[in-house]
Amino acid sequence: MSILTSAPAAAATAPADQGVGPLLRSWRERRRVSQLELALRADSSARHISFIETGRSRPSEEMVLRLAEHLDVPVRDRNALLLAAGYAPRFPETPLDDPALGALRAGMERLIRGYEPYPALVVDATYNVVAANRGITMLLDEVPEDLLAPPLNAMRLTLHPRGLAPRIRNLREWRGHLLAQMERQIALHRSAPLRALYEEVAAYPVPEPAPAAEPEEPVPYFALPMQIEYGGRILSFISSISTFNTPMDVTVAELAIETFLPADPATVKHLQELMS
């Protein structure tokens, strides 16, 4: 599957009733950092941080970015902080199909194709699939067509009772892992669209997995696997997620590459046979 164009995200905006001070205080409290600790990290003073948060002092553009960096504020929200302080956004949000991101698209395609026969995909901040390899499309063979209508969403495809969920042998454990992952991201990013997606997929009924052959012998897994039935066999995968270091673009900052490592020799053998 080639790179797809994801749905455009909303531009960064600051709440109309909040200036940069309350927004920075909210991020500081969310990160559980005191004014003194933040001041030490940012080479400032607790007094100055207090004045910024209460609106008695207007921070410079450099100070806004420095505080955002030390509070690990997502790139999209750094733009919102700059807007609230009266400055122009610093980080562009380039559409993924823009020629400027041609090298990035080509690199991601090479990466996930090179990972075949094992599954790999690229998702955006709300788990919309922007690229996937043949390992992923193979697992989606039995998913109804209406669930495959764009934009594809990895969480919906996985947890929907007519999606992959009935074929995931350890569904309750894997579902719990995915929901906990989303909860951590919501706490970090304060994303309303991600919260809406979480509430949707968490409300899906949990189907009972269909009967399938058991593994020939127990495997001592080193991490929680996703055990999914395909072609009458159980395939086991360990998931790994990668993001880009120090992104300077909102779109790039919100991309994640998820790869599925075979968790046992039987999965390796079966996938090689299927892809040969």
SULDARA-V283711 format. One record per residue. N is the residue number from 1. RES is the residue in one letter. OMEGA is omega in whole degrees, 0 to 359 (* if undefined). NEAR is the number of other ideal C-beta (glycine too) atoms within 12 Angstrom. Layout:
N;RES;OMEGA;NEAR + N;RES;OMEGA;NEAR
This chain:
1;M;181;26 + 2;S;178;20 + 3;I;179;30 + 4;L;176;25 + 5;T;180;21 + 6;S;179;32 + 7;A;182;21 + 8;P;179;21 + 9;A;179;30 + 10;A;179;17 + 11;A;180;16 + 12;A;177;32 + 13;T;177;19 + 14;A;176;28 + 15;P;186;18 + 16;A;185;9 + 17;D;181;8 + 18;Q;172;21 + 19;G;183;27 + 20;V;182;38 + 21;G;178;30 + 22;P;179;21 + 23;L;179;36 + 24;L;178;46 + 25;R;179;28 + 26;S;179;24 + 27;W;180;36 + 28;R;180;32 + 29;E;178;17 + 30;R;179;20 + 31;R;179;24 + 32;R;179;12 + 33;V;178;25 + 34;S;177;17 + 35;Q;180;28 + 36;L;180;17 + 37;E;178;18 + 38;L;179;34 + 39;A;179;25 + 40;L;179;16 + 41;R;187;23 + 42;A;180;29 + 43;D;179;15 + 44;S;177;28 + 45;S;179;18 + 46;A;179;20 + 47;R;181;15 + 48;H;178;27 + 49;I;179;34 + 50;S;180;22 + 51;F;178;22 + 52;I;184;36 + 53;E;180;31 + 54;T;179;18 + 55;G;180;19 + 56;R;180;14 + 57;S;177;22 + 58;R;183;21 + 59;P;173;31 + 60;S;177;19 + 61;E;179;23 + 62;E;180;17 + 63;M;178;30 + 64;V;181;39 + 65;L;180;28 + 66;R;179;25 + 67;L;179;40 + 68;A;179;37 + 69;E;183;24 + 70;H;176;25 + 71;L;179;31 + 72;D;178;22 + 73;V;178;36 + 74;P;186;31 + 75;V;179;34 + 76;R;183;39 + 77;D;173;41 + 78;R;174;39 + 79;N;179;35 + 80;A;177;36 + 81;L;179;43 + 82;L;178;32 + 83;L;180;27 + 84;A;179;35 + 85;A;178;33 + 86;G;180;16 + 87;Y;178;24 + 88;A;175;13 + 89;P;182;27 + 90;R;189;27 + 91;F;179;31 + 92;P;175;22 + 93;E;187;30 + 94;T;176;25 + 95;P;185;25 + 96;L;180;35 + 97;D;178;19 + 98;D;178;19 + 99;P;181;12 + 100;A;180;17 + 101;L;181;29 + 102;G;180;16 + 103;A;179;13 + 104;L;180;30 + 105;R;181;29 + 106;A;180;16 + 107;G;180;20 + 108;M;178;35 + 109;E;178;28 + 110;R;183;19 + 111;L;185;25 + 112;I;175;36 + 113;R;179;27 + 114;G;180;17 + 115;Y;179;31 + 116;E;17;27 + 117;P;182;29 + 118;Y;184;34 + 119;P;175;42 + 120;A;179;38 + 121;L;177;45 + 122;V;180;44 + 123;V;176;41 + 124;D;188;40 + 125;A;178;41 + 126;T;174;36 + 127;Y;170;37 + 128;N;183;32 + 129;V;178;39 + 130;V;175;39 + 131;A;178;38 + 132;A;180;36 + 133;N;184;34 + 134;R;178;25 + 135;G;177;35 + 136;I;182;37 + 137;T;176;27 + 138;M;181;28 + 139;L;182;35 + 140;L;184;30 + 141;D;187;19 + 142;E;179;23 + 143;V;180;28 + 144;P;184;17 + 145;E;184;13 + 146;D;177;13 + 147;L;181;25 + 148;L;178;25 + 149;A;180;12 + 150;P;358;18 + 151;P;175;25 + 152;L;178;35 + 153;N;187;34 + 154;A;181;43 + 155;M;178;40 + 156;R;181;36 + 157;L;183;38 + 158;T;190;43 + 159;L;179;37 + 160;H;182;31 + 161;P;174;26 + 162;R;178;21 + 163;G;180;31 + 164;L;189;41 + 165;A;182;34 + 166;P;182;26 + 167;R;179;35 + 168;I;187;38 + 169;R;179;29 + 170;N;189;27 + 171;L;184;31 + 172;R;179;19 + 173;E;182;20 + 174;W;176;32 + 175;R;178;31 + 176;G;177;18 + 177;H;182;25 + 178;L;180;35 + 179;L;177;28 + 180;A;177;17 + 181;Q;179;28 + 182;M;179;34 + 183;E;178;21 + 184;R;180;16 + 185;Q;178;28 + 186;I;178;25 + 187;A;182;20 + 188;L;190;22 + 189;H;181;31 + 190;R;185;24 + 191;S;177;28 + 192;A;177;18 + 193;P;179;28 + 194;L;176;33 + 195;R;179;20 + 196;A;178;19 + 197;L;179;32 + 198;Y;181;30 + 199;E;179;17 + 200;E;186;20 + 201;V;178;31 + 202;A;181;22 + 203;A;179;16 + 204;Y;173;27 + 205;P;183;15 + 206;V;181;22 + 207;P;174;19 + 208;E;179;15 + 209;P;177;24 + 210;A;178;20 + 211;P;178;12 + 212;A;179;21 + 213;A;178;17 + 214;E;176;17 + 215;P;182;24 + 216;E;178;14 + 217;E;182;9 + 218;P;179;10 + 219;V;179;21 + 220;P;183;11 + 221;Y;181;20 + 222;F;174;11 + 223;A;181;18 + 224;L;179;22 + 225;P;164;29 + 226;M;181;38 + 227;Q;186;34 + 228;I;180;42 + 229;E;177;30 + 230;Y;179;33 + 231;G;179;19 + 232;G;178;14 + 233;R;177;24 + 234;I;175;31 + 235;L;182;41 + 236;S;182;38 + 237;F;170;40 + 238;I;184;26 + 239;S;176;30 + 240;S;182;21 + 241;I;180;24 + 242;S;175;19 + 243;T;183;22 + 244;F;179;23 + 245;N;173;8 + 246;T;180;11 + 247;P;180;24 + 248;M;180;21 + 249;D;183;26 + 250;V;181;33 + 251;T;182;32 + 252;V;181;34 + 253;A;186;31 + 254;E;176;35 + 255;L;176;38 + 256;A;178;30 + 257;I;180;34 + 258;E;178;38 + 259;T;181;28 + 260;F;182;38 + 261;L;176;26 + 262;P;185;31 + 263;A;178;29 + 264;D;182;26 + 265;P;181;16 + 266;A;179;26 + 267;T;178;36 + 268;V;183;21 + 269;K;184;17 + 270;H;180;30 + 271;L;178;33 + 272;Q;178;17 + 273;E;182;16 + 274;L;184;23 + 275;M;183;19 + 276;S;*;9
